[in-house]
Each structure stands twice: as C-alpha cells, then as structure tokens.
Amino acid sequence: MIEIKHLYKSFEDKDVLQDINAVFENGKTNLIIGQSGSGKTVLMKNIVGLLDPTSGEILYDGRDFVAMSKREKVMLRREMGMIFQSAALFDSMSVLENVMFPLDMFSNKNYRERVKRAQECLERVNLKDAGNKYPGEISGGMQKRVAIARAIALEPKYLFCDEPNSGLDPKTSLVIDDLLHSITKDMEITTIINTHDMNSVMGIGENIIFIYKGQAAWTGNKDQIMTSTNKKLNDFIFASDLFKKVKEEMTGSK
C-alpha cells in the first residue's frame, strides 16, 4: 500500500499539487485520472521519486520515501516495476534479453536462473515463443506486453504504469488492461496507472483518484463514477456521447 499525505509540489511560484491525500491499495488497480495539465503526471513523478515534493509524505507500507536517504531510496526502487508510455525497449536486444535486463542488473541469480525467470515472465504475458525476436519485429501491443514482462521480472511490490495503452487500438488495450489487472491480483502488488483511457477507467478502475487543477477532486471506483454528482468529474468522464449515453441508461437520467 502507498499512502500520500498532504502532498504539495510547486515550481518556483506556481503550485502544481495542493494538499493531495490518497491511498493506493495493495492487490488493486489504482488509477490516476485527469485532464492534460491537471497535475497527474507530476503526482506520479513525485511518488516514484523523479521529483521531490515541496512538502508532504509518501509512505510505502509505512516507510516515508521523502525522508529516506539516497541509499535507502535506491534500495526501495528495487521493489518497483515501471511501464512507460512508450514500451522503452532496447532495439538492439532480443525480447528475452530485454526482459532479462533488470535481472542482469540487480539479481543475484546465475545466468540459467535469469533465463528461466525471463521465460516465465514472457509466458505470463502470453509471449513464450517471442524470446528470440527483436522489438522491431513485433507489434506495438506485443512490445507493451514485453514491457510488462520486464517490469515484473524482479517480482516488484509496486508497479507503476504511465499511459500503458497509449497508441494501442481498443482491442489490444483491453488485453493490456486484463494483464495488468490479473498480474496485480496474482502477485498482490500495488499497481498505480496514470491514464486517459476511459475504457480502462470503466474496466479495471478499482480505486480511482481524479486530479483537477492540482487537487484531488474525487476518489472512488468505477461503479461509483456512474452515480457521481461531482460536476468536474462528470464533465471529464462523460465528455464523449458514448459514455454519457451509458450513464443515462444505467441511471435512468437524461
């Protein structure tokens, strides 16, 4: 579990995050949503340590990340897995070598054990026969699955995903969502997903925080969204006629 307490972040005289309080639960897909420029990316960067908050606490299972020494932060980052907006694979490495990369860097396993673990991760994302291929030889959706396999190679306690469905078609996005959801459950990890994808919100949004102009304007889950009376949230979620129609049908409102 990750807890955010009274988090502020300012750049010079501009307040980007203001008094953010949130709980990201273990074993659930936790989503950060909001318009471009709302502050959700800055929030994610603070949580993983790419930015230092102006004030506040970031607690990893009770451990205050902000107050840690540099060495302690390095150790904690070994408990994190990251999936970037672009798959961020190494083009010169095979799929198997890409998944092995964090194992080669941080694991004490011998070579045979590292290969076995990487193959297990590829099998988990249904790519067990793709190990000898290179990123340029596989589709964008397969690249994202390789990125997931690499992110879980070290069996992280915390998984961070920045727009994991960016650039993918709706069908492939569903595959990625299902994988992230099932891996979160199976490994009982704390997964945080930064997303614009409303299909993800409605599909796997077990715990959602909506950021509006640097503030936590709403928290809840995918079911509670359908009955929310928060105007800012509704304007964001139901901007499309499709989702507006779904809400009307579910709530009987026009």
Secondary structure as UniProt FT lines:
FT   STRAND          2..11
FT   TURN            12..13
FT   STRAND          14..24
FT   TURN            26..27
FT   STRAND          29..33
FT   TURN            36..37
FT   HELIX           40..48
FT   STRAND          55..60
FT   TURN            61..62
FT   STRAND          63..64
FT   TURN            66..67
FT   HELIX           70..77
FT   TURN            78..79
FT   STRAND          80..83
FT   TURN            91..92
FT   HELIX           95..106
FT   HELIX           111..124
FT   TURN            125..126
FT   TURN            128..129
FT   TURN            131..132
FT   HELIX           135..137
FT   HELIX           140..151
FT   TURN            152..154
FT   STRAND          158..162
FT   TURN            164..167
FT   HELIX           170..187
FT   STRAND          190..194
FT   HELIX           198..204
FT   STRAND          207..212
FT   TURN            213..214
FT   STRAND          215..220
FT   HELIX           222..225
FT   TURN            226..227
FT   HELIX           231..237
FT   TURN            238..239
FT   HELIX           241..251
//
